[in-house]
Amino acid sequence: MNSLDSYLFISSMLFCLGLFGVITRRNAIAVLMGVELILNAANINFVAFSKFNGMNLDGHIFALLVIVLAAAEAAVALAIIINIYNNMNTVNIDDVSELKR
C-alpha cells in the first residue's frame, strides 16, 4: 500500500505548489510560505528514500538539518520583512525594488 511512488508523488505535488507560490506571489510572506513548502517536499524525499533503503538514519538526519535550516531561514526572512514593513509600510515585493534608488 505504501510505496515509494506515493511518497514521491506527494513530494512532487508539494514542490510544485511551493514553486507556484514563489513564482506568482507578490507578498513576501506568501513567498516565504512557498519556500517552506519546497523544503518540506525535500524532507519527504529524504525520509522516504531512507525508509525504502534499509531504514538507515541518513535521511532522517538530513531532514532534521533541513528543519533547522528552515527555522533559521524563517527567522531571518521574517526579520527582514518586518524591517521592510517598518520602513516602507508594505510587504509587496515589487515595491521593495524602490530601495535600489
C-alpha positions in Angstrom: 0.0 0.0 0.0 2.7 2.5 0.9 5.2 2.6 -1.9 8.0 4.9 -2.8 5.9 6.2 -5.7 3.2 7.5 -3.4 5.7 9.4 -1.3 7.4 10.8 -4.4 4.0 11.9 -5.9 3.1 13.8 -2.7 6.5 15.3 -2.5 6.4 16.5 -6.2 2.9 18.0 -5.6 4.2 19.9 -2.6 7.2 21.1 -4.6 5.0 22.3 -7.5 2.7 24.1 -5.1 5.7 25.8 -3.4 7.3 26.7 -6.7 4.0 28.1 -7.9 3.7 30.2 -4.7 7.2 31.5 -5.1 6.8 32.5 -8.7 3.3 34.0 -8.7 3.0 35.8 -5.3 3.9 39.4 -4.7 3.5 39.3 -1.0 6.8 38.5 0.8 5.0 36.3 3.4 3.4 34.2 0.7 6.8 33.7 -1.0 8.3 32.6 2.3 5.5 30.1 2.7 6.2 28.8 -0.7 9.9 28.3 0.2 8.8 26.3 3.3 6.6 24.0 1.1 9.7 23.4 -1.1 11.8 22.5 1.9 9.0 20.2 3.3 9.0 18.4 -0.1 12.7 17.8 0.2 12.1 16.4 3.8 9.6 13.9 2.5 12.0 12.7 -0.2 14.8 12.3 2.4 12.7 10.3 4.8 11.0 8.2 2.0 14.4 7.2 0.4 15.7 6.5 3.9 12.7 4.2 4.6 12.9 2.3 1.4 16.7 2.0 1.5 17.1 -0.3 4.5 15.9 2.1 7.3 19.3 3.8 7.8 19.1 7.1 9.6 20.9 9.2 7.0 17.6 10.6 5.5 16.3 11.4 9.0 19.4 13.3 9.9 19.3 15.3 6.7 15.6 16.0 7.3 16.4 17.4 10.8 19.2 19.5 9.2 16.6 20.9 6.7 14.2 21.7 9.5 16.9 23.6 11.3 17.8 25.4 8.1 14.1 26.3 7.5 13.7 27.6 11.1 16.8 29.8 10.7 15.7 31.0 7.2 12.2 31.8 8.5 13.6 33.9 11.4 16.0 35.9 9.2 13.4 36.4 6.5 10.7 37.5 8.9 13.2 40.0 10.5 13.9 41.4 7.0 10.2 41.6 6.2 9.4 43.3 9.4 12.2 45.8 8.8 10.9 46.5 5.3 7.4 46.9 6.6 8.6 49.4 9.2 10.4 51.5 6.6 8.0 51.3 3.6 4.6 50.2 5.2 4.3 47.4 2.7 5.4 43.8 2.2 4.8 43.9 -1.6 8.0 42.6 -3.3 7.5 44.9 -6.3 7.5 48.0 -4.1 10.7 46.9 -2.3 12.7 47.4 -5.6 12.5 51.1 -4.9 15.2 50.6 -2.2 17.7 50.4 -5.1 17.4 54.1 -5.8 
